[in-house]
Amino acid sequence: MDKENVPGEFTNSDHQQTLATIKWLNNCQTWSEFDQAIKTALLPLLKCNGAFYGRLMGEQDTLQLLGSINQSTCCQHGWRQLLNIALQELVAPGLLDNHAVEPLPISAVNDVHCFKENGGYYRSFDLTWQQSHRNCTVVKVFDDHHQLAFQFYFCRLSNQQQIFSHRDIELLKILKPILLQTLKLILFRQETFNSRLTKNFWSSYTDPIIVFRSDGQVIFQSCEFDRLFAQEKQAFLSSMLALINFLQSNKINGYSFLSQLGKRLYEIKLTLIHADEDSCHGTYLLHPSRVTHKFGKVFNQLDKTRLTHREMEITVLICQGRAAREIAEEIHLSYHTVRNHIKSIYSKLGVSTRSELLSRIE
């Protein structure tokens, strides 16, 4: 997701959380991992408190429920009743979007009452349920290339009317491909004849990511992350928890830095996915990505110089085309401090301009 293609309604936090959510979903291999990513990352991003998904089966296009997440105040009994009614009445084509001539991959209804007599699609249950959930707003995401085979429903259950904004719909358009892809891959793995072979093949193509809370609880980690860090994982996570304490105290949602692991250079990205209401704890995604090709060669050359670690970091960012103010913002230093580092870099490498620096390294 390039920043140039991000809608104007997106904040920088939206951009970071969406990228982190995509990375997490892209590495889910089981239903439990998939549901955990939806519950922890996707629902807070969309400001929803419920979701369910499935695939259409048979000539009657009956929705086979594959999973559901309930984060609302609705009890499990009431949630199951709601799902039963939703599976019967929300699957019909065009029901959610009466204005669409052709079925669109995302459709929404902004006021689905929980009372049948009010013209909505949900029946009322008991008095407590009625008082807590007078409205249920639903947005549907479905596969537009395979006979609408797979469908996701994201819900906002509350005692007040909720509306899905243009920002929410644009977010779902971005997230739709990875949601459908991950769902199909998990189904493929589940239904294949040799699940162990599929698992081993899949694991070799995962990214090195880990999702953990600021109290140290690990929620998810990919096979590649476990392989990359091996015995150093606990020490590395301890240093990340110390960094998180600094980020929380300064209300910073994302941070990236360069780190050498073995003989290879990695860019480490730490992103806040979701913060608890009391802001005391948060859930973070950490993604180390190897700096390869041109920038890896740059690092190897710089490693032979007298540059400090911070100066090497700034030099690599210069080679990526970053201006001094952009560098200052990314590594959380003042502009003047970055300028002083750049002067020191120029002096040590015997250059006086950015273009001379690039020629010297390349």
Secondary structure, 3 states (H helix, E strand, C coil): CCHHHCCCCCCHHHHHHHHHHHHHHCCCCCHHHHHHHHHHHHHHHHCCCEEEEEEEECCCCEEEEEEEEECCCCCHHHHHHHHHHHHHHCCCCCCCCCCCCCCCCEEEEEEEECCHHHCCCCCCCCHHHHHHCCEEEEEEEECCCCCCCEEEEEEEEECCCCCCCHHHHHHHHHHHHHHHHHHHHHHHHHHCCCHHHHHHHHHCCCCCCEEEECCCCEEEECHHHHHHHHHHHHHHHHHHHHHHHHHHHCCCCEEEEEEEECCEEEEEEEEEEEECCCCCCEEEEEEEEECCHHHHHHHHHHCCCCCCHHHHHHHHHHHCCCCHHHHHHHHCCCHHHHHHHHHHHHHHHCCCCHHHHHHHHC
